[in-house]
């Protein structure tokens, strides 16, 4: 197996994902470009694609979220999106509940799950006045 080279671009992408919260590719580019102005948009997009295909980062590309977002948390988890402010956030769920949901889908539909992208869309506490 060929070892993956740790390039400046990949390090900066990881740093951007650690600093920004579920950023778009353009937001990652702006962050990386500010730190290392010679990185082209094409190089950055290629790195995002490669890193997500290899499982180093998570690409969130679900209906209702707009532009694809990127996440440095690669374990299976759910997301929420506020339809008012547009913020995307992690939804932590006990593993037994997530496993139960996957089992129900598998058993009810005979569907072999390879991955999951679940996004709950609603209104966050800040936009709903804390309710």
trRosetta pair geometry for C-beta under 8 A, 3 or more apart (Angstrom, degrees):
i j d omega theta_ij theta_ji phi_ij phi_ji
4 54 6.8 72 -82 -161 151 166
4 56 8.0 -136 112 -59 169 140
5 10 7.8 152 104 8 68 145
6 10 5.9 -122 -152 78 52 130
6 11 6.3 66 172 -56 93 97
7 10 4.8 98 54 7 77 100
7 11 7.0 -140 97 -3 42 87
7 47 7.7 -117 67 -110 125 127
8 11 5.7 -58 -150 38 32 112
8 12 6.2 29 154 -17 67 109
8 36 6.2 145 145 -116 123 166
8 39 7.7 -138 107 -75 104 117
9 12 5.8 -59 -148 39 29 109
9 13 6.3 33 153 -22 65 103
9 32 7.0 44 -144 -163 68 139
9 36 7.6 -130 -89 84 61 149
9 39 5.5 141 -106 -126 98 125
9 43 5.9 -108 -118 145 156 111
9 44 6.6 -144 -162 -94 115 60
9 47 5.0 -146 134 -69 118 158
10 13 5.6 -47 -145 32 33 113
10 14 6.5 32 155 -16 63 104
10 47 5.8 -152 -82 -158 68 123
10 51 6.6 154 -133 -78 95 124
11 14 5.9 -56 -152 38 30 110
11 15 6.3 32 149 -20 64 108
12 15 5.3 -51 -143 38 35 115
12 16 6.3 41 153 -24 65 101
12 31 7.6 170 168 117 94 91
12 32 4.4 99 137 -126 126 93
12 35 5.6 -176 -134 79 122 138
12 36 5.9 -100 -77 13 159 128
12 39 7.0 -128 69 -47 155 164
13 16 5.7 -52 -150 33 31 113
13 17 6.5 27 153 -16 64 105
13 28 6.1 30 -134 -175 76 126
13 32 6.5 -3 -73 -79 58 133
13 44 7.0 156 -84 -149 107 80
13 47 5.4 -160 -43 127 151 127
13 48 6.5 -167 -143 -78 139 71
13 51 6.4 -172 114 -13 149 163
13 57 7.4 -92 141 -39 114 154
14 17 5.8 -55 -149 38 32 109
14 18 6.4 32 152 -19 64 107
14 56 7.8 -70 -87 154 106 114
14 57 7.6 -147 -98 -69 70 117
14 72 6.7 91 -150 -115 68 122
15 18 5.7 -56 -149 37 31 111
15 19 6.2 19 156 -12 66 113
15 31 7.8 -163 102 145 89 123
15 35 7.6 37 91 -29 141 173
16 19 5.9 -66 -144 44 29 104
16 20 5.6 -6 171 11 72 115
16 23 6.5 -72 152 38 104 153
16 27 7.7 152 176 123 120 78
16 28 4.7 109 128 -138 152 75
16 31 4.1 129 -119 95 111 145
16 32 5.8 -55 -50 -52 138 84
17 20 6.6 -58 -115 55 25 86
17 23 7.0 -129 -102 28 57 108
17 28 7.2 5 -59 -109 75 113
17 57 6.1 -135 -88 -126 167 126
17 70 5.9 -86 -103 121 112 108
17 71 6.9 115 -160 -168 116 16
17 72 3.9 132 135 -52 123 106
18 72 5.9 20 -70 -17 62 167
19 31 6.8 161 74 -150 128 143
20 23 3.9 26 123 -47 139 123
20 27 5.8 156 -169 141 161 122
20 28 7.1 -140 44 -84 149 64
20 31 6.2 -116 -33 -57 130 152
21 87 7.8 5 108 -156 127 91
21 88 7.5 178 135 73 90 76
21 89 7.4 -4 166 -100 125 69
22 60 6.7 -21 -149 31 107 143
22 69 4.3 15 175 172 88 136
22 70 7.0 163 -151 64 45 39
22 71 5.7 -5 -102 -81 75 87
22 79 7.5 110 -109 -138 148 132
22 88 4.2 -107 112 84 160 114
22 89 7.3 -126 -6 -79 140 31
23 27 3.6 -130 -166 90 110 127
23 28 5.1 140 107 -51 130 77
23 31 7.3 -30 -152 -10 173 134
23 69 6.5 149 80 -150 20 80
23 70 6.0 -23 67 48 72 93
24 27 4.8 100 49 5 73 101
24 28 7.2 -134 96 -2 41 85
24 66 8.0 -57 -90 112 125 105
24 67 4.4 28 -127 110 126 132
24 68 6.9 110 -137 77 73 53
24 69 6.0 -61 -81 -99 53 62
24 70 7.7 115 -135 3 13 88
25 28 5.6 -54 -150 37 34 112
25 29 6.2 39 150 -23 66 104
25 44 7.2 135 -175 126 90 107
25 45 6.0 42 -170 -103 137 81
25 48 5.7 -108 -117 3 100 175
25 67 7.2 -117 19 166 86 120
25 68 6.8 37 -25 76 102 99
25 70 7.2 93 -74 -23 60 121
26 29 5.4 -49 -146 34 33 115
26 30 6.5 37 154 -21 65 101
26 67 7.4 -23 10 165 108 163
27 30 5.7 -47 -147 32 33 112
27 31 6.5 34 153 -18 63 105
28 31 5.7 -57 -152 37 32 112
28 32 6.1 25 155 -14 68 110
28 44 6.5 167 113 177 103 123
28 48 6.6 118 84 -82 159 126
28 70 6.3 15 -52 38 139 141
29 32 5.9 -60 -142 43 29 106
29 33 5.7 29 161 -21 67 113
29 39 7.9 -157 -146 111 70 110
29 41 5.6 20 -137 -118 143 77
29 44 4.9 131 -100 103 84 164
29 45 7.8 -5 -73 -51 118 76
30 33 5.9 -55 -137 39 24 111
30 34 6.4 29 158 -24 60 106
31 34 6.0 -58 -156 29 25 112
31 35 6.9 10 153 -7 61 109
32 35 5.9 -67 -154 42 34 105
32 36 6.1 -39 172 46 73 96
32 39 5.3 -65 140 79 113 152
32 44 5.7 161 64 -109 153 127
33 36 7.1 -85 -126 70 22 56
33 37 5.9 52 -176 -118 68 50
33 39 6.1 -129 -90 66 60 97
33 44 7.9 -56 -51 -52 88 149
34 37 7.6 25 -119 -75 13 76
36 39 4.9 63 102 -16 104 111
39 43 5.6 -124 -167 80 75 128
39 44 5.8 81 152 -58 112 99
40 43 4.5 98 58 5 84 102
40 44 7.0 -149 95 -4 46 86
41 44 5.7 -57 -150 38 32 112
41 45 6.3 30 155 -18 67 107
42 45 5.9 -55 -145 38 29 109
42 46 6.2 31 154 -20 64 108
43 46 5.7 -56 -148 37 29 113
43 47 6.4 29 153 -19 64 106
44 47 5.7 -55 -150 36 31 111
44 48 6.4 33 152 -20 66 103
45 48 5.6 -50 -147 34 33 113
45 49 6.4 34 153 -19 64 106
46 49 5.8 -55 -149 37 30 112
46 50 6.2 27 155 -16 65 109
47 50 5.8 -55 -141 41 30 109
47 51 5.9 27 161 -17 66 111
48 51 6.0 -58 -141 40 24 108
48 52 6.2 18 161 -14 62 111
48 57 7.3 -69 -148 73 64 142
48 59 7.4 98 162 -89 95 110
48 70 6.3 -95 -148 -86 111 145
49 52 6.2 -63 -147 39 24 104
49 53 6.2 22 157 -18 63 111
50 53 5.8 -57 -144 38 28 110
50 54 6.2 17 160 -10 65 112
51 54 6.0 -61 -144 43 27 105
51 56 4.3 -78 -165 66 82 118
51 57 4.7 34 132 17 112 108
52 55 7.6 48 -176 -71 31 22
52 56 7.4 -86 -69 53 26 73
52 57 5.3 -57 -82 79 68 86
52 58 6.7 82 -131 -147 91 13
52 59 4.0 35 -147 -28 151 109
52 70 7.1 -108 -75 -123 118 99
55 74 5.9 94 177 -169 74 142
56 74 7.1 -124 161 -71 13 148
57 70 5.5 11 156 -172 129 104
57 71 6.7 155 -176 74 81 44
57 72 5.9 -47 -122 -104 88 50
57 74 6.6 -130 -135 -77 17 106
58 70 6.9 146 79 -160 54 54
58 71 4.2 -23 65 63 108 100
58 72 7.6 -136 19 -53 88 5
58 73 6.5 -35 11 80 134 54
58 74 5.0 172 -47 -109 99 60
59 68 5.7 -4 -175 179 96 125
59 69 7.7 148 -162 79 49 42
59 70 6.0 -26 -104 -102 57 72
59 71 8.0 -168 -72 21 14 80
60 65 6.5 -52 133 104 105 172
60 68 6.5 155 78 -164 52 67
60 69 4.4 -16 60 65 111 92
60 70 7.1 -163 15 -78 84 20
60 71 5.9 63 -28 -14 113 114
60 79 6.1 46 -140 -20 145 163
60 88 7.1 156 102 171 156 152
60 117 6.5 149 -141 -143 67 113
60 119 7.3 106 -175 -74 114 120
61 65 7.7 -141 -139 60 23 125
61 68 4.1 -16 -92 -111 91 104
61 69 7.8 -176 -67 28 52 57
61 117 7.3 -54 57 -140 55 164
62 65 5.4 72 67 -2 81 121
62 79 7.7 170 24 57 141 127
62 117 4.6 -170 -73 143 114 122
62 118 7.8 117 -109 -119 160 5
62 119 4.5 165 88 -4 151 130
63 119 8.0 -169 66 51 54 130
64 81 6.5 160 129 61 99 148
64 119 6.2 -178 77 99 116 133
64 121 5.2 -87 162 -65 140 145
65 68 7.7 70 96 -109 118 30
65 69 6.4 -86 152 -6 135 113
65 79 7.8 19 -94 111 138 139
65 81 5.4 -149 -107 -83 83 156
65 88 6.3 42 -146 -90 116 132
65 119 5.9 -99 -56 -151 115 167
66 86 7.3 -1 4 -148 145 110
69 88 5.6 -126 -33 59 176 162
71 74 7.5 161 103 -71 93 49
71 79 8.0 -134 -64 -82 150 126
71 90 7.7 118 -145 -76 136 102
73 77 6.2 -18 130 27 127 139
73 90 6.4 27 47 -97 159 139
76 98 6.6 145 120 167 116 144
76 115 7.8 -167 -101 -154 102 59
76 116 5.8 57 -146 46 112 112
77 90 5.7 5 135 -156 138 101
77 91 6.9 168 166 67 92 59
77 92 6.7 -32 -148 -103 121 50
77 93 7.3 157 -145 24 72 88
77 98 7.8 -69 -112 -101 43 151
78 90 7.5 110 79 -167 51 56
78 91 4.2 -39 90 66 100 111
78 93 6.0 45 14 -8 120 125
78 98 7.5 -156 -29 -105 104 110
78 118 4.5 -41 -123 84 95 108
78 119 7.4 171 -174 -87 77 31
78 120 6.7 43 161 -11 121 100
79 88 5.6 2 -180 -174 123 97
79 89 6.8 150 -157 76 73 34
79 90 6.3 -52 -105 -107 66 38
79 91 6.2 170 -110 5 11 94
79 117 7.9 -16 19 -168 114 70
79 118 7.1 159 30 91 68 57
79 119 4.8 -20 78 -110 99 76
79 120 7.3 -170 98 25 47 70
80 88 7.1 166 83 -152 47 51
80 89 5.3 -17 58 61 95 87
80 90 7.9 13 16 100 84 7
80 91 5.1 97 -29 -53 99 114
80 119 7.1 142 -107 -165 19 64
80 120 4.7 -27 -109 68 77 96
80 121 7.5 158 -163 -86 60 27
80 122 6.8 -43 -163 37 106 96
80 124 7.3 122 128 -87 124 89
81 86 7.2 -21 -172 -159 93 38
81 87 7.3 176 -147 88 52 44
81 88 5.0 -16 -99 -100 82 77
81 89 8.0 165 -82 19 38 66
81 119 5.6 18 -7 179 111 113
81 120 7.4 172 22 83 66 47
81 121 5.0 -20 67 -108 97 74
81 122 7.9 124 75 27 53 52
82 85 4.8 14 100 46 134 84
82 86 6.4 -42 77 7 85 13
82 87 4.8 29 24 47 117 84
82 88 8.0 -137 14 -69 72 37
82 122 7.0 -42 -114 86 52 53
82 123 5.9 59 -147 -140 86 35
82 124 3.9 -49 -86 -15 130 103
82 126 7.8 -23 -114 54 164 96
82 127 5.6 133 -172 8 132 142
83 86 7.8 32 -147 -77 18 48
83 121 5.6 67 -56 176 104 98
83 122 6.7 -103 -2 149 102 6
83 123 6.3 -57 41 -75 88 67
84 123 5.5 49 -10 -128 118 89
84 124 7.2 -123 46 27 107 84
84 127 3.8 146 71 -164 146 153
84 128 7.9 169 2 -51 150 68
85 124 6.5 -53 34 32 118 125
85 126 6.8 0 -14 87 152 118
85 127 5.3 -151 -18 -65 104 126
87 124 6.0 -2 61 -31 122 156
88 119 7.7 -43 -137 -137 106 115
89 124 7.5 92 7 -107 135 127
91 120 6.4 49 -36 21 159 123
93 97 5.0 -103 166 77 108 122
93 98 5.1 124 97 -52 119 98
94 97 4.9 87 67 4 85 104
94 98 7.3 -165 92 -3 44 87
95 98 5.6 -57 -148 41 38 110
95 99 5.9 37 155 -20 71 108
96 99 5.7 -53 -143 40 30 112
96 100 6.2 36 154 -25 62 106
97 100 5.6 -51 -147 32 31 114
97 101 6.6 33 153 -19 63 102
98 101 5.8 -53 -153 33 32 112
98 102 6.6 29 151 -14 65 105
99 102 5.7 -55 -148 40 34 110
99 103 6.1 36 153 -21 68 107
100 103 5.6 -53 -144 37 30 112
100 104 6.3 34 155 -23 63 105
101 104 5.8 -53 -149 32 29 113
101 105 6.7 27 153 -16 63 104
102 105 5.8 -56 -152 36 32 110
102 106 6.2 30 152 -17 67 109
102 113 5.5 -100 -154 32 101 165
102 116 7.0 -95 -93 -60 104 143
103 106 5.6 -56 -145 41 31 112
103 107 5.9 21 161 -12 68 112
104 107 6.1 -57 -136 43 25 103
104 108 5.7 14 167 -11 64 118
105 108 6.3 -61 -132 44 20 103
105 109 5.9 -29 -178 28 59 117
105 111 5.6 -55 150 60 91 124
105 113 6.4 74 95 -60 127 123
106 109 7.2 -84 -131 55 10 78
106 110 7.3 35 -178 -124 50 13
106 111 5.9 -113 -107 66 45 69
106 112 7.1 58 -126 -98 96 34
106 113 6.1 -83 -71 -8 99 104
107 110 7.9 18 -161 -65 15 45
113 116 6.4 5 -171 -61 122 94
123 127 5.0 -120 -170 91 91 114
123 128 4.5 107 126 -58 119 109
124 127 5.1 81 57 17 78 101
124 128 6.8 -171 87 1 34 96
125 128 6.0 -69 -132 49 27 99
125 129 8.0 -89 -179 74 56 25
125 130 5.1 35 -179 -120 95 39
125 131 7.3 166 -135 41 70 29
126 130 7.6 37 -90 -66 28 61
128 131 5.0 -104 134 54 109 83
